[in-house]
Amino acid sequence: MSTTTNELSFAKYKALVFDCYGTLIDWETGIYTGLRPLFEATGKPSDRRAVIEAFLAVERDLQAQHPTMLYSDLLAKVYTTLAARLQNKPTPPDALRDDGSAGTSVLSSAHTSSGTEEMRPAPVGTSAATLDEPPSPAQAFAQSVGTWPPFPDSPAALKALSRRFKLVILSNVDRVLIAQTRTLLEGPGGFAFDAVYTAQDAGAYKPAPEMLTYALEHLRDEFGIAQDEVLMTAQSMTHDIVPARARGIATAWIDRPNAICRPADVKGDEALFVFPTLGDMADAVEKASA
């Protein structure tokens, strides 16, 4: 499904709120690049789909066990768990231990068949890894998030969209990781995001409703932008499009072609606008505004 230009009207929107990883950043390539050597070393299938699907399966299990964990710590546990499984070894106990990381408490939601349950506070902000020691392979994989590449269309599209909208990131990562990613997206002489809101700031993780509440309140207080002037722009149905729609926020789904992390039953009806890339959305905005 796609949206034709003559159906579009962007005039009412003043802010675009972006998911970052998967929408602006090619996180699947980042994951595949980081994990492929591990799969190759064990002689297991190392094609892109096999690696990404194995990662997603372990990540999903660990997120269910540790729904409030700092994402960089979760990624390290994913790596350790995969390494053990690929070698047919038991997962080391500390790979699943919720170590106490220093930082700000975050309250999240665990997602169950009956809805959402509030979970205990968990630390967010500083990884449990000792900063003065060389990173382990698992820690190195977790720290690689800041080097994951932007999609080719992202920087130019963001620069074009910045001429018409306030641009805001709403991401589950912490301030350190998003600062590294922000440098890749903005580039020298490019543009600057108007605001970046993280789980560390909001005290919750998407798709918990506290994240959207935080973003909406800050958009109102910092920029005078009301909810009906916000367009959630994202690739993830689960973390962004569906929760935004449930709050009555307009949505633009960036349906990245060939994405492996994509619900098979999604048709695009959940979003107001649908585009295959952010570049296509930027072009549509220009045409609709001409």
C-alpha positions as CSV (number, residue, x, y, z in Angstrom):
1,M,0.0,0.0,0.0
2,S,1.2,3.5,-0.7
3,T,-0.3,7.0,-0.5
4,T,-0.6,9.0,-3.7
5,T,0.4,12.7,-3.7
6,N,-3.0,14.0,-4.4
7,E,-4.3,12.3,-1.3
8,L,-1.8,14.1,0.9
9,S,-2.2,17.1,3.2
10,F,0.6,17.8,5.5
11,A,-0.3,21.5,6.2
12,K,-1.7,20.8,9.7
13,Y,1.4,19.1,11.1
14,K,4.2,21.1,12.8
15,A,6.3,18.3,14.2
16,L,7.5,14.9,12.9
17,V,8.3,12.4,15.7
18,F,10.7,9.7,14.5
19,D,11.5,6.3,15.6
20,C,15.2,6.1,15.0
21,Y,16.5,2.5,14.6
22,G,14.7,0.9,11.7
23,T,13.3,4.1,10.4
24,L,16.3,6.4,10.1
25,I,19.1,4.0,10.9
26,D,19.6,0.6,9.1
27,W,19.7,-1.4,12.3
28,E,19.3,-4.7,10.6
29,T,22.6,-4.1,8.7
30,G,24.2,-3.0,12.0
31,I,23.0,-6.2,13.7
32,Y,24.0,-8.4,10.8
33,T,27.5,-6.9,10.5
34,G,28.1,-7.4,14.2
35,L,26.8,-10.9,14.5
36,R,27.8,-12.5,11.2
37,P,31.4,-13.4,12.3
38,L,30.0,-15.2,15.3
39,F,27.8,-17.3,13.1
40,E,30.5,-18.0,10.6
41,A,33.0,-19.1,13.3
42,T,30.6,-21.8,14.4
43,G,29.8,-23.0,10.9
44,K,26.1,-22.2,11.3
45,P,24.0,-20.5,8.4
46,S,25.2,-16.9,8.3
47,D,23.0,-15.4,5.6
48,R,21.3,-12.1,6.5
49,R,17.8,-13.6,7.2
50,A,19.2,-16.4,9.4
51,V,21.2,-14.1,11.5
52,I,18.5,-11.4,11.9
53,E,15.8,-14.0,12.7
54,A,18.0,-15.7,15.3
55,F,18.8,-12.3,16.8
56,L,15.1,-11.3,17.0
57,A,14.1,-14.6,18.6
58,V,16.6,-14.2,21.4
59,E,16.0,-10.5,21.8
60,R,12.3,-11.1,22.1
61,D,12.8,-13.7,24.8
62,L,15.2,-11.6,26.8
63,Q,13.0,-8.5,26.6
64,A,10.2,-10.6,28.1
65,Q,12.5,-11.6,31.0
66,H,14.1,-8.1,31.4
67,P,11.5,-5.6,30.1
68,T,13.1,-2.6,31.8
69,M,16.8,-3.3,31.1
70,L,19.1,-0.8,29.5
71,Y,19.2,-1.7,25.8
72,S,22.9,-1.9,25.5
73,D,23.0,-4.4,28.4
74,L,20.3,-6.4,26.7
75,L,22.2,-6.5,23.5
76,A,25.3,-7.8,25.3
77,K,23.1,-10.6,26.8
78,V,21.7,-11.3,23.3
79,Y,25.2,-11.8,22.0
80,T,26.2,-14.1,24.9
81,T,23.1,-16.2,24.6
82,L,23.5,-16.6,20.8
83,A,27.2,-17.6,21.2
84,A,26.2,-20.3,23.7
85,R,23.3,-21.6,21.5
86,L,25.4,-21.7,18.4
87,Q,28.0,-23.9,20.2
88,N,25.2,-26.1,21.7
89,K,26.3,-25.0,25.2
90,P,24.2,-23.9,28.2
91,T,23.8,-20.1,28.4
92,P,26.1,-18.8,31.1
93,P,24.1,-17.8,34.2
94,D,25.4,-14.2,34.2
95,A,24.1,-13.8,30.6
96,L,20.6,-13.7,32.0
97,R,21.3,-11.9,35.3
98,D,19.8,-8.5,35.7
99,D,23.0,-6.7,36.9
100,G,22.6,-3.5,38.7
101,S,23.6,-0.7,36.4
102,A,24.2,2.8,37.7
103,G,21.9,5.4,36.4
104,T,18.4,6.7,36.4
105,S,15.5,4.5,37.2
106,V,13.1,3.6,34.4
107,L,9.6,2.3,34.8
108,S,8.4,0.3,31.9
109,S,5.6,-2.0,30.9
110,A,5.6,-5.7,30.4
111,H,3.4,-6.8,27.6
112,T,1.1,-9.7,28.3
113,S,-1.9,-11.4,26.8
114,S,-4.1,-9.2,29.1
115,G,-2.5,-5.9,28.2
116,T,0.3,-4.2,30.1
117,E,1.6,-4.6,33.6
118,E,3.7,-2.0,35.4
119,M,7.1,-3.4,36.2
120,R,9.6,-2.6,39.0
121,P,12.0,0.3,38.4
122,A,15.2,-0.6,36.5
123,P,18.4,1.3,36.0
124,V,18.9,3.2,32.8
125,G,21.8,5.4,31.9
126,T,25.2,3.7,32.4
127,S,26.0,0.2,31.3
128,A,27.2,-2.3,33.9
129,A,30.3,-2.8,31.9
130,T,33.5,-1.5,33.6
131,L,34.6,1.5,31.6
132,D,38.3,1.1,32.1
133,E,38.5,-2.5,30.8
134,P,38.6,-3.6,27.2
135,P,35.1,-4.5,26.0
136,S,34.2,-8.2,25.6
137,P,32.8,-9.3,22.3
138,A,29.3,-9.0,23.7
139,Q,30.0,-5.5,25.0
140,A,31.6,-4.5,21.8
141,F,28.5,-5.6,19.9
142,A,26.3,-3.6,22.3
143,Q,28.4,-0.5,21.9
144,S,28.3,-0.8,18.1
145,V,24.8,0.8,18.1
146,G,26.4,4.2,17.7
147,T,28.0,3.1,14.4
148,W,25.0,1.5,12.8
149,P,24.6,3.2,9.4
150,P,21.8,5.6,8.3
151,F,19.7,4.5,5.5
152,P,21.0,6.2,2.3
153,D,18.0,8.4,2.0
154,S,17.8,9.5,5.6
155,P,20.2,12.5,5.8
156,A,18.9,14.3,2.7
157,A,15.3,13.6,3.5
158,L,15.7,14.8,7.1
159,K,17.4,18.0,5.9
160,A,14.5,18.6,3.4
161,L,11.8,17.9,6.0
162,S,13.5,20.2,8.6
163,R,12.6,23.2,6.4
164,R,8.9,22.5,7.1
165,F,8.7,20.7,10.4
166,K,10.2,20.4,13.8
167,L,12.1,17.1,13.8
168,V,12.1,15.0,17.0
169,I,13.6,11.6,17.8
170,L,11.8,9.4,20.3
171,S,14.0,6.4,21.0
172,N,14.5,3.6,23.5
173,V,18.2,4.0,23.8
174,D,20.2,6.2,26.2
175,R,21.7,9.7,25.7
176,V,25.2,8.5,24.9
177,L,24.1,6.1,22.1
178,I,21.7,8.5,20.5
179,A,24.3,11.3,20.5
180,Q,26.6,9.1,18.4
181,T,23.8,8.3,16.1
182,R,22.7,11.9,15.9
183,T,26.2,12.8,14.6
184,L,25.8,10.3,11.7
185,L,22.3,11.6,10.7
186,E,22.9,15.4,11.0
187,G,26.4,15.5,9.5
188,P,28.5,18.6,9.0
189,G,26.6,21.5,7.5
190,G,23.4,19.5,7.5
191,F,20.5,20.2,9.9
192,A,19.9,19.7,13.6
193,F,17.1,17.8,15.3
194,D,14.9,20.1,17.3
195,A,14.6,17.6,20.2
196,V,15.7,14.1,21.1
197,Y,13.8,12.2,23.8
198,T,15.1,8.9,25.1
199,A,14.0,6.2,27.5
200,Q,16.6,7.7,29.9
201,D,14.8,11.0,29.8
202,A,11.2,9.7,29.9
203,G,11.6,6.9,32.5
204,A,9.9,4.4,30.2
205,Y,10.4,2.3,27.1
206,K,8.3,2.1,24.0
207,P,5.7,0.9,23.6
208,A,4.8,1.9,27.1
209,P,2.5,4.9,27.0
210,E,4.8,7.0,29.2
211,M,7.1,7.6,26.3
212,L,4.5,9.2,24.1
213,T,3.2,11.2,27.0
214,Y,6.7,12.6,27.7
215,A,7.1,13.5,24.0
216,L,3.7,15.2,23.7
217,E,4.2,17.2,26.9
218,H,7.6,18.4,25.9
219,L,6.4,19.3,22.4
220,R,3.6,21.4,24.0
221,D,5.8,23.0,26.6
222,E,8.9,23.6,24.5
223,F,7.4,24.4,21.1
224,G,3.7,25.1,21.7
225,I,2.8,22.1,19.4
226,A,-0.5,20.3,20.2
227,Q,-1.1,16.6,19.8
228,D,-3.1,17.0,16.6
229,E,-0.2,18.9,15.0
230,V,2.2,15.8,15.5
231,L,2.8,13.2,12.9
232,M,4.5,10.0,14.2
233,T,6.8,8.8,11.5
234,A,8.2,5.3,12.0
235,Q,8.9,1.8,10.6
236,S,7.9,-0.2,13.7
237,M,4.2,-1.0,14.0
238,T,4.5,-2.5,17.4
239,H,6.6,0.2,19.1
240,D,5.3,3.3,17.3
241,I,2.5,3.2,14.8
242,V,0.0,1.2,16.8
243,P,0.6,3.0,20.1
244,A,0.4,6.4,18.4
245,R,-2.8,5.6,16.6
246,A,-4.3,4.4,19.9
247,R,-3.6,7.8,21.3
248,G,-5.2,9.5,18.4
249,I,-1.9,10.7,16.9
250,A,-1.6,10.8,13.1
251,T,0.9,8.3,11.7
252,A,3.2,7.9,8.7
253,W,4.5,4.4,8.2
254,I,7.9,4.1,6.6
255,D,7.6,0.6,5.2
256,R,11.3,-0.1,4.4
257,P,11.6,-2.6,1.5
258,N,13.2,-5.9,2.3
259,A,13.0,-5.4,6.0
260,I,13.2,-8.7,7.8
261,C,11.7,-7.3,11.0
262,R,8.2,-6.7,9.7
263,P,4.9,-8.3,10.8
264,A,3.8,-10.6,8.0
265,D,0.1,-9.6,8.4
266,V,0.6,-5.8,8.2
267,K,-1.1,-4.2,5.2
268,G,-0.6,-0.5,6.1
269,D,-4.2,0.2,7.0
270,E,-3.0,1.1,10.5
271,A,-1.3,4.2,9.3
272,L,-2.6,7.4,7.7
273,F,0.3,7.7,5.3
274,V,2.5,4.9,3.9
275,F,5.8,5.4,2.1
276,P,8.6,2.9,1.2
277,T,11.4,5.2,2.3
278,L,11.7,8.5,4.1
279,G,13.0,10.0,0.9
280,D,9.7,9.2,-0.7
281,M,7.9,10.9,2.1
282,A,10.1,14.0,1.7
283,D,9.4,14.1,-2.0
284,A,5.6,13.8,-1.3
285,V,5.7,16.7,1.2
286,E,7.5,18.9,-1.4
287,K,4.9,18.1,-4.1
288,A,2.0,18.5,-1.7
289,S,3.3,21.9,-0.6
290,A,4.1,23.2,-4.0
